[in-house]
Amino acid sequence: GKPILNKNQVAGTCIAITDITRRKQAEDEIRMLNAELEHRVEQRTYELVEANKALEAFAYSVSHDLRSPVRSVMGFTKLIASEHGQSLGSDLRLLFDHIESSSRRMNAIIDDLLVLAKYGKEPLNAQPVNLNTLFSSVWDNLLFTTPHRAKLKLGNLPKVTADASMLEQVVVNLVSNAIKYSSKKENPEIEIGATETSEAFTIYIKDNGAGFDMKNYNRLFGAFQRLHGLSEFERSGVGLMIVKRIIDRHGGNVWADAKVNEGATFYFSLPRQREGNTV
């Protein structure tokens, strides 16, 4: 006949069934929570992408609309200064100088906004880039366009896979910043080097210039943020945001370390490209 279960066996079977039921209920709840979380993440990601697209379109449109009148102001002030500069009194001449410097700064901001919008939507053209060649070329060009006394110490840099045009913009921004912020030192020096791991290359640009207070670090890569006054160093406040956007698009990171009046070091990392992978 059929085996007869005693009370303990029956109780044990009931407990086991109850445990399985609870576990299944918990698993079902976890699956539902994960599904809900994934949906929220997808929705939030979509909203952020759309917001970024709208912001880029706005920046591009506004920049284009502003470019023409700003350049008109620059042209007219230059014309008046050249043709009537001798007859202008000192007060009026000072006002014209302010108009010229403000319009130049506005033009620089517009240019940077257009660059920022451009690098947000252009496709990456990944190719091998020799960083020693790139940094040397940028340095030589800056010697002609931005006369300075800084000495360069260039280490042995790796070859990376990246969009060459975008990476050149990163190098120009970081090196020109290093030149600018070390310009008031008696012996300005800029050191460029690299370290590497099995996962990524890290490039650093170190100067012995003005540095900055690390308590303001969270403002460093934001738009129109300055850690120094305009009277000390001119800048549009968009350059480092462009650097971050480009490096982010390459799957890398950008960060910095500094001490006031002792200099700053900026780092950016680029992932190694494994066979079959593209940027």
C-alpha positions, 0 to 999 in steps of 0.5 A: 500500500501507500506509505503513511507520512508521520506528522514530522514528515508532513510538517517538513513537506509543508515548510519546504513548499512554503519556502519554495513559494516564498522564494518564487514570490521574492524572485517574481518581485525582484524581476518586476522591480528590475523591469521597472528600474530598466524602464525608468533608466531607459526613459530617463536616458531618452529624456537626457538624450533629447534634452542634450539634442535640444541644448546643442541645437539651441547653442548652435542656433544662438551662436549663428545668430550672434556671430554676425552682429558681434563681428559687425561691432568688431569691424565698426570699432576697428574702423572708427579707431583706425580712421578717427583714433587720433581725435578721440579723447582718452575717456572715449578711447578707453570706452572703445578699448572696452568695446573691442575687448568685450566683443573679442571675448564674445566672439571667442565664446560663440566660436567655443559654443559652435565647437561644443555643438559640433563635437556633440553630434559629429560621428567619430572617425577612429584611426591610429594617432601618434601622440608624440607627433600630435603634441609636437605639432600643436606646440610648434603651432602655438609658438607662432600664434601664442608667443610665450616663454614656456619650456616643454618637456615631452615624454615618450607618448603612445599611439592611440586609436581616436578621432584625430581632429577631435583629439587635436582640439583636446590637445590644443585646449589643454596645452594652451591652458597650461601655457596661459596659466604658467605665463606669469611664472619666472621660468614656466615649464610644461611637462607632458607624459603618459602612463598605461595599463592593460585597459587604457592610456593616461596622458598628463599635461603638467604646468608650474603656473597659477594652479587653482583651489581644489575646493572649486573642482566641481566647477572645473569642467562646466560651461562658462565656469572660471576659477580665475578672474578675467583680469588675471587670465582671459578665457571663454569658460567653455574649453574644458567642457569641450575637452570633457565632451570629446574624451567622454565620447571616446569612452575615456575620462578627464580629471585634474589636480592642482595647488594654488600658485604651484601649478596644475596637472590635467589628465585624460585617459583613452581606452586601449582598442582591442581587436575588432573594437572601434571607438 
